[in-house]
Every structure is written in structure tokens, then in C-alpha cells.
């Protein structure tokens, strides 16, 4: 499971690369997009990209040019379904919390009823 920095980068890659076979993305584009939430250096982005590749989310190749280097990124199947999977996971967690609160309330009410019955 990706950590917080990896999740931010992966979300950006999913939005940028969705529906495309491959995309050219510079590390500066990634850093600029994520700077609202977290500051990342280019070396951190390199590490994150390698980690996401090892976790089977993306395939990428580094391409050099006059203006620096770019990542040639292709989402793997796991990367293509990441956004939908994370939404599903959040929904499941919310349902778990709601169900737990409901059961706690029912248990409390049931306890009050039993207390009232056996008190008499």
C-alpha cells in the first residue's frame, strides 16, 4: 500500500495518464501539482516513481532532453483501477464506522431496557 506521498503522486498520475497509452511528465510538473499539499524534491519524486513501479502501479522510463528529463509513464492495471479502488475502500470504511455506531446505540438501548425490566 502506498504511503501519503506516493498516494499524492499516484493520484496525479492517474488523472494525467487516464485513457492514454503513455504520457510524458516532468518531475517539475508533479512537484508543482503536489506543492499545494506537500513539498517534494526531484530526488524524492524519483524514489516515489521507482517505488510505484516496484508496487506494480506504473511502468516508466526516464527520457533526457535539453530542458531536463521526463518520465515516460504508462499505468499498469493496478494503477488504472487505483482511484476506483480507493473510493471503494473509503466507502467500506465509512460503512464500517456507521455500522459500529448503530450497533453501539442498539446495545445501549437494549441495556437500558433490560435494566428497566430487572429493576422492578
Biopython code that builds the backbone (N, CA, C, O; Angstrom):
import numpy as np
from Bio.PDB.StructureBuilder import StructureBuilder

atoms = [
    (1, "UNK", "N", (0.844, -1.178, 0.000)),
    (1, "UNK", "CA", (0.000, 0.000, 0.000)),
    (1, "UNK", "C", (0.891, 1.244, 0.000)),
    (1, "UNK", "O", (1.819, 1.339, 0.804)),
    (2, "UNK", "N", (0.622, 2.177, -0.878)),
    (2, "UNK", "CA", (1.459, 3.371, -0.950)),
    (2, "UNK", "C", (1.308, 4.266, 0.279)),
    (2, "UNK", "O", (0.242, 4.321, 0.892)),
    (3, "UNK", "N", (2.395, 4.969, 0.630)),
    (3, "UNK", "CA", (2.304, 5.929, 1.729)),
    (3, "UNK", "C", (1.690, 7.235, 1.212)),
    (3, "UNK", "O", (1.260, 7.305, 0.061)),
    (4, "UNK", "N", (1.648, 8.269, 2.062)),
    (4, "UNK", "CA", (0.929, 9.501, 1.715)),
    (4, "UNK", "C", (1.511, 10.194, 0.478)),
    (4, "UNK", "O", (0.772, 10.617, -0.411)),
    (5, "UNK", "N", (2.838, 10.302, 0.432)),
    (5, "UNK", "CA", (3.479, 10.958, -0.711)),
    (5, "UNK", "C", (3.219, 10.170, -2.000)),
    (5, "UNK", "O", (2.921, 10.740, -3.050)),
    (6, "UNK", "N", (3.340, 8.852, -1.887)),
    (6, "UNK", "CA", (3.106, 8.012, -3.059)),
    (6, "UNK", "C", (1.662, 8.110, -3.531)),
    (6, "UNK", "O", (1.399, 8.102, -4.734)),
    (7, "UNK", "N", (0.725, 8.204, -2.589)),
    (7, "UNK", "CA", (-0.689, 8.343, -2.962)),
    (7, "UNK", "C", (-0.930, 9.629, -3.733)),
    (7, "UNK", "O", (-1.662, 9.631, -4.723)),
    (8, "UNK", "N", (-0.317, 10.731, -3.287)),
    (8, "UNK", "CA", (-0.492, 12.010, -3.981)),
    (8, "UNK", "C", (0.054, 11.942, -5.406)),
    (8, "UNK", "O", (-0.588, 12.397, -6.352)),
    (9, "UNK", "N", (1.245, 11.368, -5.544)),
    (9, "UNK", "CA", (1.848, 11.247, -6.875)),
    (9, "UNK", "C", (1.017, 10.313, -7.743)),
    (9, "UNK", "O", (0.792, 10.596, -8.920)),
    (10, "UNK", "N", (0.561, 9.205, -7.173)),
    (10, "UNK", "CA", (-0.224, 8.233, -7.937)),
    (10, "UNK", "C", (-1.561, 8.831, -8.378)),
    (10, "UNK", "O", (-2.007, 8.578, -9.497)),
    (11, "UNK", "N", (-2.198, 9.609, -7.525)),
    (11, "UNK", "CA", (-3.450, 10.268, -7.912)),
    (11, "UNK", "C", (-3.212, 11.210, -9.091)),
    (11, "UNK", "O", (-3.993, 11.239, -10.041)),
    (12, "UNK", "N", (-2.124, 11.978, -9.018)),
    (12, "UNK", "CA", (-1.797, 12.892, -10.120)),
    (12, "UNK", "C", (-1.547, 12.109, -11.411)),
    (12, "UNK", "O", (-2.026, 12.494, -12.478)),
    (13, "UNK", "N", (-0.797, 11.012, -11.310)),
    (13, "UNK", "CA", (-0.503, 10.206, -12.495)),
    (13, "UNK", "C", (-1.774, 9.582, -13.067)),
    (13, "UNK", "O", (-1.935, 9.512, -14.286)),
    (14, "UNK", "N", (-2.670, 9.130, -12.201)),
    (14, "UNK", "CA", (-3.925, 8.527, -12.675)),
    (14, "UNK", "C", (-4.774, 9.549, -13.419)),
    (14, "UNK", "O", (-5.376, 9.236, -14.447)),
    (15, "UNK", "N", (-4.820, 10.765, -12.900)),
    (15, "UNK", "CA", (-5.607, 11.807, -13.562)),
    (15, "UNK", "C", (-4.960, 12.238, -14.875)),
    (15, "UNK", "O", (-5.662, 12.493, -15.854)),
    (16, "UNK", "N", (-3.646, 12.320, -14.906)),
    (16, "UNK", "CA", (-2.930, 12.775, -16.089)),
    (16, "UNK", "C", (-2.873, 11.705, -17.177)),
    (16, "UNK", "O", (-2.999, 12.016, -18.361)),
    (17, "UNK", "N", (-2.686, 10.468, -16.785)),
    (17, "UNK", "CA", (-2.457, 9.391, -17.755)),
    (17, "UNK", "C", (-3.706, 8.603, -18.105)),
    (17, "UNK", "O", (-3.625, 7.694, -18.930)),
    (18, "UNK", "N", (-4.847, 8.903, -17.524)),
    (18, "UNK", "CA", (-6.033, 8.091, -17.779)),
    (18, "UNK", "C", (-6.439, 8.183, -19.246)),
    (18, "UNK", "O", (-6.487, 9.272, -19.819)),
    (19, "UNK", "N", (-6.725, 7.050, -19.839)),
    (19, "UNK", "CA", (-7.156, 6.991, -21.226)),
    (19, "UNK", "C", (-6.027, 7.078, -22.237)),
    (19, "UNK", "O", (-6.282, 7.021, -23.439)),
    (20, "UNK", "N", (-4.800, 7.214, -21.791)),
    (20, "UNK", "CA", (-3.657, 7.306, -22.709)),
    (20, "UNK", "C", (-2.803, 6.061, -22.555)),
    (20, "UNK", "O", (-2.794, 5.414, -21.508)),
    (21, "UNK", "N", (-2.088, 5.741, -23.622)),
    (21, "UNK", "CA", (-1.165, 4.613, -23.523)),
    (21, "UNK", "C", (0.044, 5.009, -22.685)),
    (21, "UNK", "O", (0.378, 4.342, -21.706)),
    (22, "UNK", "N", (0.703, 6.109, -23.080)),
    (22, "UNK", "CA", (1.836, 6.624, -22.313)),
    (22, "UNK", "C", (1.752, 8.135, -22.254)),
    (22, "UNK", "O", (1.134, 8.765, -23.112)),
    (23, "UNK", "N", (2.371, 8.711, -21.248)),
    (23, "UNK", "CA", (2.396, 10.165, -21.084)),
    (23, "UNK", "C", (3.802, 10.616, -20.720)),
    (23, "UNK", "O", (4.517, 9.937, -19.983)),
    (24, "UNK", "N", (4.184, 11.764, -21.246)),
    (24, "UNK", "CA", (5.445, 12.386, -20.868)),
    (24, "UNK", "C", (5.165, 13.377, -19.753)),
    (24, "UNK", "O", (4.396, 14.321, -19.934)),
    (25, "UNK", "N", (5.785, 13.165, -18.602)),
    (25, "UNK", "CA", (5.556, 14.020, -17.441)),
    (25, "UNK", "C", (6.909, 14.369, -16.846)),
    (25, "UNK", "O", (7.750, 13.495, -16.641)),
    (26, "UNK", "N", (7.113, 15.644, -16.571)),
    (26, "UNK", "CA", (8.366, 16.043, -15.931)),
    (26, "UNK", "C", (8.211, 15.986, -14.409)),
    (26, "UNK", "O", (7.107, 16.154, -13.892)),
    (27, "UNK", "N", (9.305, 15.752, -13.700)),
    (27, "UNK", "CA", (9.234, 15.750, -12.236)),
    (27, "UNK", "C", (8.775, 17.113, -11.700)),
    (27, "UNK", "O", (8.161, 17.190, -10.636)),
    (28, "UNK", "N", (9.075, 18.178, -12.439)),
    (28, "UNK", "CA", (8.675, 19.516, -12.008)),
    (28, "UNK", "C", (7.154, 19.690, -12.103)),
    (28, "UNK", "O", (6.555, 20.380, -11.278)),
    (29, "UNK", "N", (6.530, 19.064, -13.108)),
    (29, "UNK", "CA", (5.064, 19.089, -13.199)),
    (29, "UNK", "C", (4.442, 18.390, -11.998)),
    (29, "UNK", "O", (3.465, 18.874, -11.426)),
    (30, "UNK", "N", (5.003, 17.267, -11.625)),
    (30, "UNK", "CA", (4.491, 16.525, -10.469)),
    (30, "UNK", "C", (4.656, 17.359, -9.208)),
    (30, "UNK", "O", (3.721, 17.495, -8.418)),
    (31, "UNK", "N", (5.853, 17.919, -9.021)),
    (31, "UNK", "CA", (6.114, 18.723, -7.820)),
    (31, "UNK", "C", (5.205, 19.950, -7.770)),
    (31, "UNK", "O", (4.698, 20.307, -6.707)),
    (32, "UNK", "N", (5.002, 20.591, -8.918)),
    (32, "UNK", "CA", (4.154, 21.787, -8.970)),
    (32, "UNK", "C", (2.716, 21.446, -8.627)),
    (32, "UNK", "O", (2.048, 22.213, -7.933)),
    (33, "UNK", "N", (2.230, 20.308, -9.101)),
    (33, "UNK", "CA", (0.855, 19.913, -8.824)),
    (33, "UNK", "C", (0.650, 19.519, -7.368)),
    (33, "UNK", "O", (-0.414, 19.766, -6.800)),
    (34, "UNK", "N", (1.653, 18.915, -6.769)),
    (34, "UNK", "CA", (1.515, 18.411, -5.404)),
    (34, "UNK", "C", (1.924, 19.447, -4.361)),
    (34, "UNK", "O", (1.676, 19.241, -3.173)),
    (35, "UNK", "N", (2.544, 20.559, -4.770)),
    (35, "UNK", "CA", (3.061, 21.542, -3.818)),
    (35, "UNK", "C", (1.967, 22.155, -2.945)),
    (35, "UNK", "O", (2.267, 22.696, -1.881)),
    (36, "UNK", "N", (0.699, 22.081, -3.375)),
    (36, "UNK", "CA", (-0.394, 22.617, -2.561)),
    (36, "UNK", "C", (-0.574, 21.800, -1.293)),
    (36, "UNK", "O", (-1.025, 22.322, -0.273)),
    (37, "UNK", "N", (-0.222, 20.512, -1.353)),
    (37, "UNK", "CA", (-0.431, 19.622, -0.218)),
    (37, "UNK", "C", (0.858, 19.230, 0.483)),
    (37, "UNK", "O", (0.865, 18.983, 1.688)),
    (38, "UNK", "N", (1.960, 19.173, -0.279)),
    (38, "UNK", "CA", (3.223, 18.710, 0.280)),
    (38, "UNK", "C", (4.366, 19.132, -0.638)),
    (38, "UNK", "O", (4.204, 19.173, -1.858)),
    (39, "UNK", "N", (5.500, 19.440, -0.062)),
    (39, "UNK", "CA", (6.671, 19.828, -0.855)),
    (39, "UNK", "C", (7.511, 18.582, -1.104)),
    (39, "UNK", "O", (7.887, 17.866, -0.176)),
    (40, "UNK", "N", (7.796, 18.341, -2.387)),
    (40, "UNK", "CA", (8.612, 17.191, -2.772)),
    (40, "UNK", "C", (9.799, 17.656, -3.598)),
    (40, "UNK", "O", (9.661, 18.526, -4.459)),
    (41, "UNK", "N", (10.957, 17.081, -3.338)),
    (41, "UNK", "CA", (12.125, 17.374, -4.163)),
    (41, "UNK", "C", (12.138, 16.425, -5.354)),
    (41, "UNK", "O", (11.412, 15.432, -5.378)),
    (42, "UNK", "N", (12.952, 16.734, -6.319)),
    (42, "UNK", "CA", (13.050, 15.897, -7.520)),
    (42, "UNK", "C", (13.591, 14.511, -7.160)),
    (42, "UNK", "O", (13.155, 13.509, -7.725)),
    (43, "UNK", "N", (14.529, 14.455, -6.229)),
    (43, "UNK", "CA", (15.070, 13.141, -5.835)),
    (43, "UNK", "C", (14.003, 12.302, -5.122)),
    (43, "UNK", "O", (13.959, 11.084, -5.295)),
    (44, "UNK", "N", (13.144, 12.945, -4.322)),
    (44, "UNK", "CA", (12.047, 12.217, -3.683)),
    (44, "UNK", "C", (11.074, 11.679, -4.730)),
    (44, "UNK", "O", (10.583, 10.556, -4.614)),
    (45, "UNK", "N", (10.804, 12.485, -5.747)),
    (45, "UNK", "CA", (9.906, 12.044, -6.812)),
    (45, "UNK", "C", (10.507, 10.857, -7.553)),
    (45, "UNK", "O", (9.792, 9.922, -7.913)),
    (46, "UNK", "N", (11.821, 10.890, -7.783)),
    (46, "UNK", "CA", (12.494, 9.749, -8.420)),
    (46, "UNK", "C", (12.301, 8.476, -7.592)),
    (46, "UNK", "O", (11.999, 7.413, -8.137)),
    (47, "UNK", "N", (12.478, 8.592, -6.271)),
    (47, "UNK", "CA", (12.300, 7.443, -5.383)),
    (47, "UNK", "C", (10.852, 6.953, -5.395)),
    (47, "UNK", "O", (10.601, 5.748, -5.416)),
    (48, "UNK", "N", (9.913, 7.880, -5.382)),
    (48, "UNK", "CA", (8.494, 7.526, -5.384)),
    (48, "UNK", "C", (8.127, 6.812, -6.684)),
    (48, "UNK", "O", (7.403, 5.816, -6.664)),
    (49, "UNK", "N", (8.621, 7.316, -7.802)),
    (49, "UNK", "CA", (8.332, 6.688, -9.092)),
    (49, "UNK", "C", (8.882, 5.253, -9.122)),
    (49, "UNK", "O", (8.218, 4.335, -9.603)),
    (50, "UNK", "N", (10.096, 5.075, -8.605)),
    (50, "UNK", "CA", (10.681, 3.733, -8.560)),
    (50, "UNK", "C", (9.864, 2.823, -7.642)),
    (50, "UNK", "O", (9.654, 1.651, -7.953)),
    (51, "UNK", "N", (9.410, 3.359, -6.524)),
    (51, "UNK", "CA", (8.606, 2.582, -5.585)),
    (51, "UNK", "C", (7.263, 2.188, -6.199)),
    (51, "UNK", "O", (6.821, 1.048, -6.049)),
    (52, "UNK", "N", (6.615, 3.126, -6.888)),
    (52, "UNK", "CA", (5.335, 2.823, -7.535)),
    (52, "UNK", "C", (5.510, 1.775, -8.633)),
    (52, "UNK", "O", (4.622, 0.957, -8.871)),
    (53, "UNK", "N", (6.646, 1.811, -9.288)),
    (53, "UNK", "CA", (6.942, 0.814, -10.310)),
    (53, "UNK", "C", (7.125, -0.564, -9.673)),
    (53, "UNK", "O", (6.634, -1.565, -10.195)),
    (54, "UNK", "N", (7.829, -0.610, -8.547)),
    (54, "UNK", "CA", (8.029, -1.875, -7.847)),
    (54, "UNK", "C", (6.721, -2.435, -7.294)),
    (54, "UNK", "O", (6.553, -3.652, -7.205)),
    (55, "UNK", "N", (5.791, -1.545, -6.922)),
    (55, "UNK", "CA", (4.499, -1.977, -6.383)),
    (55, "UNK", "C", (3.501, -2.315, -7.493)),
    (55, "UNK", "O", (2.343, -2.627, -7.216)),
    (56, "UNK", "N", (3.949, -2.253, -8.742)),
    (56, "UNK", "CA", (3.151, -2.662, -9.900)),
    (56, "UNK", "C", (2.017, -1.698, -10.243)),
    (56, "UNK", "O", (0.994, -2.123, -10.780)),
    (57, "UNK", "N", (2.181, -0.408, -9.944)),
    (57, "UNK", "CA", (1.191, 0.583, -10.331)),
    (57, "UNK", "C", (1.500, 1.195, -11.693)),
    (57, "UNK", "O", (0.588, 1.485, -12.467)),
    (58, "UNK", "N", (2.789, 1.392, -11.986)),
    (58, "UNK", "CA", (3.182, 2.065, -13.224)),
    (58, "UNK", "C", (4.391, 1.375, -13.851)),
    (58, "UNK", "O", (5.126, 0.636, -13.197)),
    (59, "UNK", "N", (4.567, 1.646, -15.147)),
    (59, "UNK", "CA", (5.815, 1.392, -15.861)),
    (59, "UNK", "C", (6.332, 2.762, -16.265)),
    (59, "UNK", "O", (5.559, 3.590, -16.747)),
    (60, "UNK", "N", (7.596, 3.014, -16.085)),
    (60, "UNK", "CA", (8.124, 4.297, -16.528)),
    (60, "UNK", "C", (9.562, 4.164, -16.994)),
    (60, "UNK", "O", (10.314, 3.294, -16.555)),
    (61, "UNK", "N", (9.911, 5.068, -17.908)),
    (61, "UNK", "CA", (11.276, 5.163, -18.432)),
    (61, "UNK", "C", (11.672, 6.623, -18.334)),
    (61, "UNK", "O", (10.854, 7.505, -18.596)),
    (62, "UNK", "N", (12.900, 6.887, -17.965)),
    (62, "UNK", "CA", (13.391, 8.258, -17.891)),
    (62, "UNK", "C", (13.939, 8.649, -19.256)),
    (62, "UNK", "O", (14.751, 7.934, -19.844)),
    (63, "UNK", "N", (13.481, 9.799, -19.751)),
    (63, "UNK", "CA", (13.881, 10.291, -21.062)),
    (63, "UNK", "C", (14.562, 11.649, -20.900)),
    (63, "UNK", "O", (13.988, 12.569, -20.317)),
    (64, "UNK", "N", (15.773, 11.772, -21.410)),
    (64, "UNK", "CA", (16.518, 13.034, -21.310)),
    (64, "UNK", "C", (16.189, 13.951, -22.484)),
    (64, "UNK", "O", (15.922, 13.497, -23.596)),
    (65, "UNK", "N", (16.217, 15.259, -22.205)),
    (65, "UNK", "CA", (16.043, 16.259, -23.262)),
    (65, "UNK", "C", (16.856, 17.492, -22.893)),
    (65, "UNK", "O", (17.536, 17.515, -21.867)),
    (66, "UNK", "N", (16.779, 18.515, -23.737)),
    (66, "UNK", "CA", (17.513, 19.765, -23.461)),
    (66, "UNK", "C", (17.003, 20.435, -22.192)),
    (66, "UNK", "O", (17.772, 21.046, -21.449)),
    (67, "UNK", "N", (15.702, 20.316, -21.950)),
    (67, "UNK", "CA", (15.074, 21.005, -20.818)),
    (67, "UNK", "C", (15.061, 20.185, -19.540)),
    (67, "UNK", "O", (14.290, 20.491, -18.630)),
    (68, "UNK", "N", (15.878, 19.169, -19.443)),
    (68, "UNK", "CA", (15.885, 18.310, -18.267)),
    (68, "UNK", "C", (15.449, 16.914, -18.660)),
    (68, "UNK", "O", (15.632, 16.489, -19.801)),
    (69, "UNK", "N", (14.878, 16.211, -17.713)),
    (69, "UNK", "CA", (14.411, 14.871, -18.052)),
    (69, "UNK", "C", (12.925, 14.725, -17.766)),
    (69, "UNK", "O", (12.342, 15.463, -16.972)),
    (70, "UNK", "N", (12.335, 13.751, -18.439)),
    (70, "UNK", "CA", (10.907, 13.478, -18.337)),
    (70, "UNK", "C", (10.716, 12.006, -18.030)),
    (70, "UNK", "O", (11.578, 11.175, -18.319)),
    (71, "UNK", "N", (9.573, 11.699, -17.440)),
    (71, "UNK", "CA", (9.178, 10.308, -17.263)),
    (71, "UNK", "C", (8.207, 9.950, -18.379)),
    (71, "UNK", "O", (7.259, 10.686, -18.652)),
    (72, "UNK", "N", (8.447, 8.839, -19.006)),
    (72, "UNK", "CA", (7.505, 8.281, -19.968)),
    (72, "UNK", "C", (6.714, 7.242, -19.173)),
    (72, "UNK", "O", (7.209, 6.145, -18.918)),
    (73, "UNK", "N", (5.481, 7.589, -18.782)),
    (73, "UNK", "CA", (4.718, 6.813, -17.807)),
    (73, "UNK", "C", (3.565, 6.075, -18.475)),
    (73, "UNK", "O", (2.844, 6.629, -19.305)),
    (74, "UNK", "N", (3.411, 4.815, -18.093)),
    (74, "UNK", "CA", (2.257, 4.025, -18.513)),
    (74, "UNK", "C", (1.668, 3.382, -17.262)),
    (74, "UNK", "O", (2.378, 2.741, -16.487)),
    (75, "UNK", "N", (0.360, 3.561, -17.076)),
    (75, "UNK", "CA", (-0.304, 2.952, -15.925)),
    (75, "UNK", "C", (-0.513, 1.462, -16.168)),
    (75, "UNK", "O", (-0.964, 1.056, -17.239)),
    (76, "UNK", "N", (-0.186, 0.657, -15.172)),
    (76, "UNK", "CA", (-0.497, -0.762, -15.235)),
    (76, "UNK", "C", (-1.941, -0.954, -14.779)),
    (76, "UNK", "O", (-2.600, 0.008, -14.385)),
    (77, "UNK", "N", (-2.423, -2.160, -14.829)),
    (77, "UNK", "CA", (-3.819, -2.450, -14.462)),
    (77, "UNK", "C", (-4.115, -1.981, -13.040)),
    (77, "UNK", "O", (-5.166, -1.394, -12.785)),
    (78, "UNK", "N", (-3.207, -2.236, -12.128)),
    (78, "UNK", "CA", (-3.381, -1.829, -10.731)),
    (78, "UNK", "C", (-3.438, -0.305, -10.604)),
    (78, "UNK", "O", (-4.176, 0.222, -9.771)),
    (79, "UNK", "N", (-2.671, 0.393, -11.417)),
    (79, "UNK", "CA", (-2.675, 1.857, -11.417)),
    (79, "UNK", "C", (-3.931, 2.429, -12.045)),
    (79, "UNK", "O", (-4.426, 3.469, -11.610)),
    (80, "UNK", "N", (-4.454, 1.755, -13.069)),
    (80, "UNK", "CA", (-5.668, 2.223, -13.737)),
    (80, "UNK", "C", (-6.880, 2.138, -12.818)),
    (80, "UNK", "O", (-7.788, 2.965, -12.908)),
    (81, "UNK", "N", (-6.899, 1.153, -11.943)),
    (81, "UNK", "CA", (-8.048, 0.975, -11.054)),
    (81, "UNK", "C", (-7.836, 1.605, -9.675)),
    (81, "UNK", "O", (-8.686, 1.465, -8.796)),
    (82, "UNK", "N", (-6.712, 2.297, -9.478)),
    (82, "UNK", "CA", (-6.388, 2.830, -8.151)),
    (82, "UNK", "C", (-7.442, 3.801, -7.622)),
    (82, "UNK", "O", (-7.858, 3.682, -6.469)),
    (83, "UNK", "N", (-7.879, 4.753, -8.435)),
    (83, "UNK", "CA", (-8.845, 5.751, -7.960)),
    (83, "UNK", "C", (-10.160, 5.089, -7.565)),
    (83, "UNK", "O", (-10.729, 5.417, -6.524)),
    (84, "UNK", "N", (-10.646, 4.168, -8.380)),
    (84, "UNK", "CA", (-11.899, 3.468, -8.061)),
    (84, "UNK", "C", (-11.724, 2.601, -6.811)),
    (84, "UNK", "O", (-12.619, 2.532, -5.969)),
    (85, "UNK", "N", (-10.578, 1.945, -6.697)),
    (85, "UNK", "CA", (-10.332, 1.100, -5.528)),
    (85, "UNK", "C", (-10.253, 1.923, -4.244)),
    (85, "UNK", "O", (-10.754, 1.498, -3.204)),
    (86, "UNK", "N", (-9.627, 3.095, -4.313)),
    (86, "UNK", "CA", (-9.521, 3.929, -3.109)),
    (86, "UNK", "C", (-10.891, 4.482, -2.708)),
    (86, "UNK", "O", (-11.185, 4.597, -1.518)),
    (87, "UNK", "N", (-11.732, 4.825, -3.690)),
    (87, "UNK", "CA", (-13.101, 5.265, -3.369)),
    (87, "UNK", "C", (-13.875, 4.138, -2.706)),
    (87, "UNK", "O", (-14.562, 4.352, -1.706)),
    (88, "UNK", "N", (-13.765, 2.951, -3.258)),
    (88, "UNK", "CA", (-14.462, 1.796, -2.697)),
    (88, "UNK", "C", (-13.993, 1.507, -1.280)),
    (88, "UNK", "O", (-14.795, 1.157, -0.414)),
    (89, "UNK", "N", (-12.688, 1.655, -1.045)),
    (89, "UNK", "CA", (-12.125, 1.404, 0.276)),
    (89, "UNK", "C", (-12.622, 2.440, 1.288)),
    (89, "UNK", "O", (-12.934, 2.093, 2.427)),
    (90, "UNK", "N", (-12.697, 3.715, 0.876)),
    (90, "UNK", "CA", (-13.216, 4.760, 1.767)),
    (90, "UNK", "C", (-14.682, 4.510, 2.097)),
    (90, "UNK", "O", (-15.104, 4.688, 3.239)),
    (91, "UNK", "N", (-15.452, 4.101, 1.102)),
    (91, "UNK", "CA", (-16.875, 3.826, 1.313)),
    (91, "UNK", "C", (-17.050, 2.651, 2.276)),
    (91, "UNK", "O", (-17.913, 2.691, 3.153)),
    (92, "UNK", "N", (-16.244, 1.618, 2.117)),
    (92, "UNK", "CA", (-16.319, 0.461, 3.008)),
    (92, "UNK", "C", (-15.964, 0.859, 4.438)),
    (92, "UNK", "O", (-16.587, 0.383, 5.387)),
    (93, "UNK", "N", (-14.969, 1.728, 4.595)),
    (93, "UNK", "CA", (-14.573, 2.189, 5.927)),
    (93, "UNK", "C", (-15.684, 3.011, 6.568)),
    (93, "UNK", "O", (-15.954, 2.868, 7.761)),
    (94, "UNK", "N", (-16.328, 3.869, 5.786)),
    (94, "UNK", "CA", (-17.441, 4.673, 6.289)),
    (94, "UNK", "C", (-18.598, 3.773, 6.723)),
    (94, "UNK", "O", (-19.204, 4.000, 7.770)),
    (95, "UNK", "N", (-18.899, 2.765, 5.928)),
    (95, "UNK", "CA", (-19.976, 1.839, 6.287)),
    (95, "UNK", "C", (-19.643, 1.067, 7.558)),
    (95, "UNK", "O", (-20.533, 0.785, 8.360)),
    (96, "UNK", "N", (-18.395, 0.728, 7.746)),
    (96, "UNK", "CA", (-17.969, 0.040, 8.959)),
    (96, "UNK", "C", (-18.173, 0.922, 10.186)),
    (96, "UNK", "O", (-18.646, 0.450, 11.219)),
    (97, "UNK", "N", (-17.819, 2.196, 10.076)),
    (97, "UNK", "CA", (-17.993, 3.133, 11.188)),
    (97, "UNK", "C", (-19.476, 3.326, 11.495)),
    (97, "UNK", "O", (-19.876, 3.308, 12.659)),
    (98, "UNK", "N", (-20.296, 3.510, 10.452)),
    (98, "UNK", "CA", (-21.737, 3.700, 10.650)),
    (98, "UNK", "C", (-22.350, 2.460, 11.285)),
    (98, "UNK", "O", (-23.165, 2.570, 12.201)),
    (99, "UNK", "N", (-21.964, 1.281, 10.805)),
    (99, "UNK", "CA", (-22.499, 0.047, 11.370)),
    (99, "UNK", "C", (-22.095, -0.115, 12.831)),
    (99, "UNK", "O", (-22.902, -0.541, 13.657)),
    (100, "UNK", "N", (-20.847, 0.223, 13.151)),
    (100, "UNK", "CA", (-20.385, 0.126, 14.537)),
    (100, "UNK", "C", (-21.151, 1.078, 15.439)),
    (100, "UNK", "O", (-21.521, 0.715, 16.556)),
    (101, "UNK", "N", (-21.392, 2.297, 14.963)),
    (101, "UNK", "CA", (-22.154, 3.264, 15.762)),
    (101, "UNK", "C", (-23.591, 2.785, 15.957)),
    (101, "UNK", "O", (-24.144, 2.923, 17.049)),
    (102, "UNK", "N", (-24.195, 2.230, 14.923)),
    (102, "UNK", "CA", (-25.562, 1.713, 15.026)),
    (102, "UNK", "C", (-25.633, 0.582, 16.046)),
    (102, "UNK", "O", (-26.533, 0.558, 16.886)),
    (103, "UNK", "N", (-24.685, -0.357, 15.978)),
    (103, "UNK", "CA", (-24.679, -1.476, 16.919)),
    (103, "UNK", "C", (-24.434, -1.015, 18.347)),
    (103, "UNK", "O", (-25.015, -1.568, 19.281)),
    (104, "UNK", "N", (-23.591, -0.018, 18.533)),
    (104, "UNK", "CA", (-23.349, 0.519, 19.872)),
    (104, "UNK", "C", (-24.617, 1.174, 20.422)),
    (104, "UNK", "O", (-24.928, 1.023, 21.603)),
    (105, "UNK", "N", (-25.344, 1.894, 19.581)),
    (105, "UNK", "CA", (-26.588, 2.535, 20.012)),
    (105, "UNK", "C", (-27.639, 1.487, 20.368)),
    (105, "UNK", "O", (-28.303, 1.603, 21.398)),
    (106, "UNK", "N", (-27.792, 0.473, 19.532)),
    (106, "UNK", "CA", (-28.759, -0.593, 19.812)),
    (106, "UNK", "C", (-28.392, -1.314, 21.095)),
    (106, "UNK", "O", (-29.267, -1.638, 21.898)),
    (107, "UNK", "N", (-27.122, -1.565, 21.292)),
    (107, "UNK", "CA", (-26.668, -2.232, 22.503)),
    (107, "UNK", "C", (-26.972, -1.389, 23.737)),
    (107, "UNK", "O", (-27.411, -1.920, 24.757)),
    (108, "UNK", "N", (-26.743, -0.081, 23.652)),
    (108, "UNK", "CA", (-27.021, 0.819, 24.775)),
    (108, "UNK", "C", (-28.514, 0.827, 25.105)),
    (108, "UNK", "O", (-28.892, 0.725, 26.272)),
    (109, "UNK", "N", (-29.361, 0.946, 24.083)),
    (109, "UNK", "CA", (-30.821, 0.958, 24.289)),
    (109, "UNK", "C", (-31.280, -0.384, 24.869)),
    (109, "UNK", "O", (-32.103, -0.420, 25.784)),
    (110, "UNK", "N", (-30.750, -1.474, 24.336)),
    (110, "UNK", "CA", (-31.109, -2.787, 24.845)),
    (110, "UNK", "C", (-30.709, -2.928, 26.319)),
    (110, "UNK", "O", (-31.451, -3.507, 27.112)),
    (111, "UNK", "N", (-29.563, -2.408, 26.672)),
    (111, "UNK", "CA", (-29.110, -2.416, 28.066)),
    (111, "UNK", "C", (-30.032, -1.612, 28.965)),
    (111, "UNK", "O", (-30.330, -2.038, 30.080)),
    (112, "UNK", "N", (-30.494, -0.442, 28.494)),
    (112, "UNK", "CA", (-31.430, 0.362, 29.276)),
    (112, "UNK", "C", (-32.760, -0.374, 29.478)),
    (112, "UNK", "O", (-33.344, -0.334, 30.561)),
    (113, "UNK", "N", (-33.222, -1.036, 28.434)),
    (113, "UNK", "CA", (-34.478, -1.790, 28.532)),
    (113, "UNK", "C", (-34.334, -2.930, 29.540)),
    (113, "UNK", "O", (-35.214, -3.121, 30.379)),
    (114, "UNK", "N", (-33.246, -3.684, 29.472)),
    (114, "UNK", "CA", (-33.025, -4.780, 30.416)),
    (114, "UNK", "C", (-32.902, -4.265, 31.847)),
    (114, "UNK", "O", (-33.399, -4.886, 32.787)),
    (115, "UNK", "N", (-32.238, -3.130, 31.998)),
    (115, "UNK", "CA", (-32.093, -2.535, 33.322)),
    (115, "UNK", "C", (-33.453, -2.144, 33.884)),
    (115, "UNK", "O", (-33.721, -2.360, 35.066)),
    (116, "UNK", "N", (-34.315, -1.569, 33.044)),
    (116, "UNK", "CA", (-35.653, -1.178, 33.492)),
    (116, "UNK", "C", (-36.502, -2.390, 33.834)),
    (116, "UNK", "O", (-37.280, -2.336, 34.786)),
    (117, "UNK", "N", (-36.377, -3.489, 33.082)),
    (117, "UNK", "CA", (-37.162, -4.698, 33.337)),
    (117, "UNK", "C", (-36.739, -5.366, 34.645)),
    (117, "UNK", "O", (-37.590, -5.747, 35.450)),
    (118, "UNK", "N", (-35.464, -5.507, 34.855)),
    (118, "UNK", "CA", (-34.984, -6.239, 36.031)),
    (118, "UNK", "C", (-34.902, -5.375, 37.281)),
    (118, "UNK", "O", (-34.685, -5.899, 38.373)),
    (119, "UNK", "N", (-35.070, -4.076, 37.146)),
    (119, "UNK", "CA", (-35.053, -3.181, 38.299)),
    (119, "UNK", "C", (-36.361, -3.319, 39.093)),
    (119, "UNK", "O", (-36.371, -3.177, 40.315)),
    (120, "UNK", "N", (-37.452, -3.596, 38.387)),
    (120, "UNK", "CA", (-38.756, -3.664, 39.041)),
    (120, "UNK", "C", (-38.934, -4.889, 39.878)),
    (120, "UNK", "O", (-39.988, -5.074, 40.486)),
]
sb = StructureBuilder()
sb.init_structure("model")
sb.init_model(0)
sb.init_chain("A")
sb.init_seg("    ")
for serial, (resi, resn, name, xyz) in enumerate(atoms, 1):
    if name == "N":
        sb.init_residue(resn, " ", resi, " ")
    sb.init_atom(name, np.array(xyz, "f"), 0.0, 1.0, " ", f" {name:<3s}", serial, name[0])
structure = sb.get_structure()
